[in-house]
Each structure stands twice: as structure tokens, then as C-alpha cells.
Amino acid sequence: MKHIRLFSFGMLAVLLAAALTSVARAGDWAHPPIVVLPSPDVNRVAGGITPSQMRTAYGLAGITNQGAGQTIALIDAYDNPNAETDLGVFTTQFSLPACTTANGCFKKIYASGTKPATNVGWSGESSLDIEWSYAIAPKAKIILVEAKSANNNPLWHAVDVAVQNGATVVSMSFSGGEYSGEVSSDSHFNVTGVTFLASSGDGSHGVSYPAASPYVVAVGGTTLHVSGTGVWQSETAWSGSGGGASKYESEPSYQASAQTTGKRGVPDVAWDANPSTGVPVYSKTGFGGWAEVGGTSVSSPSWAGLIAIANSSRVAAGKTNLTQPQFDLYPDAETDYHDITSGSNGSCGAECNAGPGYDFVTGIGSPKANLLIPALVAAP
């Protein structure tokens, strides 16, 4: 289900809740794991952790590479008619380089070849995806690929279209229930030179797809506390973070030293997702302006930005783009990550609790990018 925390800020909150609910009533397969705190005044910048603070917190501030030469694709359903202008408001507010169709930085693609219907809830999601992948990697190119609906086949087709259009990193901020035939869909994410990431979901304990695919980097959620300048202070598991052992996917070899269920464990890694420590997003269609947003919808595109930076640095060093970086993410988990050791996403026992090392709520933790990116660059 979609989650929205409502405040007494008038019809904006009511309309947004109705829009998100309408997606589920339409019988759609997937939904965006997004939690929205509407701003008291949508014309003013919402609260939350800013791009500069986030980059500082996760060790990106001292890294000069910002993703040049990489293309990040965001996969979303339906049309966001204001996606590009929303990004313009965001980049202006946070002093980021302009990213437009005119300068070759931004592109919107209709996966089916025709413009999909507009959807309010998914518009908010796509604005978030674009803005926060770009906030982390502001020299990467951005492609928004819009599926005609939120059913699985149109979404997988959109993934294929993204790859065909040169994406080197693909973020999927949506989740649906696992299904018995999901293994046959894994081939969409098994592409040399392309990294695929997906949100683990916001429904607390439980595994969703495509995060469950062993070819996808599954990204869970935390509660991140930073200083006024963005210095990392503390981090715990977010109660809404999806996770657990897959019903249908076997344990991949890269998790052999991390967990012993025999099934694919979700998530792999984590990022801030609690709406109470969320991020500002501008979406004219989705929110009517500014809103503070949380959910693992923040986590996946943000990690996509980090992977774009690692890829760009690898190419500069004469290496290829990453393929299934999970094989490189796990070995140095204790060194290159904030190990999240407290918090839970349910009452199911050990599988619902964060703890030392790998856990089914936050994976191997959130990044210390100043250590992790050099390790990814050094990988074969």
C-alpha cells in the first residue's frame, strides 16, 4: 500500500491521499513507496535534509567527481507533465547546474511511444526520483522513462527502453508483491554495464519485487540524524523499511557470507528514508509545490547517483561501468558503511531487527562514500 502522513494543511493533503489511493483502486500492480509530509505553504521550500547536507552526511562532499559521462534512468508509471520544470525549480533552489532538454542533460521518454495519462501520485514520485538522483550526481544525464501504466509488463518494457537509450544506472522507486513467475522477469536486470536499483518498500517487514531480484541492488531505509552542516550524527533502522527473505529467489553467491536462509535477502544497502528526516521535493502536479518526502523512494534514486559517481570514476581510470555491483558492495561492508545496529521494521523476531553486520532491514548499512567509491573504483 501507499503511505501518506496527513496534516491539517487543507485540501492539498486530502487531494494527494485520494490520488495515491486511486492508483491502487485501478488494479495497478506496483506502487511508489513514498511518504509525503505536505508543507504548510507549498510555495515555500519544505523542510528536510538538503542536498548539501546529504552529500556531507554520506561522505560525498569531498568527492570531486559528480557523475559526468553517466546516464541515470528513472522508471516511473504515467506522465508527469511538469517533470522538467519541477527539476528546474529544484536546481535553482539548491544551486545545482541546470539540467534541461535544451542543454542535453534531461530527456523524457514515453516507453510505449505515446504519452501516458497523467497521475498525481506518480508525478510526485517521478519528481522525487529525478531531483534526488541529480542532487547526488549533478553532472550525470537524466532520463525519465514513463511506462503507460503501473502493471508489470509496461514497467519492464520501460526498463528495456531505458537500457536501449544508453542508461548506465537504472532506478526503480516502486514495489509490488512477489509472484511465482518473478524469476522469469529477472532477465530484464541482467545487463552488462548497467546497474539496477530498487526500493525495498515502505510497508515494514516483507519482500517486494523487483527489489527481490538478485540482479538488482535493493535499497532499504533508515532514520538519519545530521548536524546543521550535514555531519552524520546517528542512524537507526526506519520502521517502514521493507525487507526479509524472498519466497522465490535463491540466495545469491554474494550474500553467502552475510546470511544463511538459502533465499535472496532484501535489502542490500540503505539510505535515509524516514519522512521525519526526509528531503525537500518540488512537484507542481504531485504536491502542488514543495513537500518534505520520505520512504525508500528517496533511497533508490539517491543510491543511483552514488553508483553514477563510482562509474564515472571507473571510466576515468580506464575501467568499465559496474555490472551487478552487489559482488563489490559486500566484501568491505564493515569498513565502507555505517553499520545500522538498532531499530526494527516489525515484530517477527530476528528478521525484523537491525543488528551488527547484515540484517534484513538495512542490509549492510548506509554508505561512507569517501571509502566505498574508491573501493568500487578499485574493483575489477
Secondary structure, DSSP 8 states (H G I E B T S, - for coil): -------SSTHHHHHHHHHHHHHHHTT-S-B---EEEE-SSTTS---S--HHHHHHHTT-TT-----TT-EEEEEEESB-TTHHHHHHHHHHHTT-----TTTTSEEEEETTSS---B-HHHHHHHHHHHHHHHHHSTTSEEEEEEESSSSHHHHHHHHHHHHHTT-SEEEE--BEE--TTGGGGGGGG--TT-EEEEE--SSSBB-EETTTSTTEEEEEEEEEEE-TT--EEEEEE-TT--BEEEEEEE--GGGTTT--SSEEEE-SEEEE--GGG-EEEEEHHHHSEEEEEESHHHHHHHHHHHHHHHHHHHHHTT----SSTHHHHSTTHHHHEE---S-BSSSSSGGGB--SS-BTTTBT-EE-HHHHHHHHHH--
